[in-house]
């Protein structure tokens, strides 16, 4: 089986749920699967790291490079 990725506009409630799940598991990089229901977003699963192929093709962004930049910034790394 396996899922597919597509770009969607998430709600603030979905964003809060994803961030909360990541923080509870103490994970900096996660893949959070959420489904929408009539009542509220439902958390399906949280993966520590699944890969970048789906999200990069769905968004058209170089997520790997963005992650490197974020890590360098957090470490206060300056290229010489």
C-alpha positions in Angstrom: 0.0 0.0 0.0 1.5 3.3 1.1 0.2 6.8 1.1 0.8 9.8 -1.1 1.6 13.4 -0.4 -0.1 16.5 -1.7 0.1 20.1 -0.7 -2.8 21.2 1.4 -3.5 24.3 3.6 -3.6 23.1 7.2 -5.8 24.7 9.9 -4.3 26.2 13.0 -5.8 23.3 15.0 -4.0 20.8 12.7 -0.8 22.7 13.1 -1.1 22.7 16.9 -1.8 19.0 17.0 1.2 18.2 14.8 3.5 20.3 16.9 2.2 19.0 20.2 2.7 15.3 19.0 6.2 16.1 17.9 7.1 17.8 21.2 5.6 15.0 23.3 7.9 12.6 21.5 10.8 15.0 21.7 11.3 14.9 17.9 12.7 17.8 15.9 11.8 16.3 12.5 8.6 14.3 12.2 6.0 13.2 9.7 2.6 13.6 11.3 -0.4 11.9 9.7 -3.7 13.6 10.5 -7.1 13.0 9.0 -10.0 15.5 9.1 -13.3 14.5 10.7 -16.6 16.3 11.3 -15.6 17.0 14.9 -11.8 17.7 14.9 -8.5 16.6 13.3 -7.5 13.1 14.3 -3.9 12.0 14.8 -3.1 8.8 13.0 0.6 8.4 13.6 3.9 10.2 14.1 7.0 9.0 12.4 10.5 10.1 13.5 11.6 10.4 9.8 10.1 8.8 6.8 11.9 10.5 3.9 11.7 13.6 1.8 10.6 12.4 -1.6 6.9 12.8 -1.1 7.0 16.2 0.6 9.6 17.6 -1.9 7.5 16.5 -4.9 4.3 17.8 -3.3 5.7 21.2 -2.4 8.4 21.7 -5.1 10.8 22.8 -2.3 14.3 21.5 -1.5 13.3 20.4 2.0 16.7 18.7 2.6 18.5 22.0 2.1 16.0 23.9 4.3 16.7 21.4 7.0 20.4 21.9 6.7 20.0 25.7 6.9 17.8 25.3 10.0 20.3 23.0 11.7 23.2 25.4 10.9 21.2 28.3 12.3 20.4 26.4 15.5 24.1 25.5 15.9 25.1 29.0 15.0 27.3 27.6 12.3 28.8 30.1 9.9 30.4 29.1 6.6 33.9 30.3 6.2 
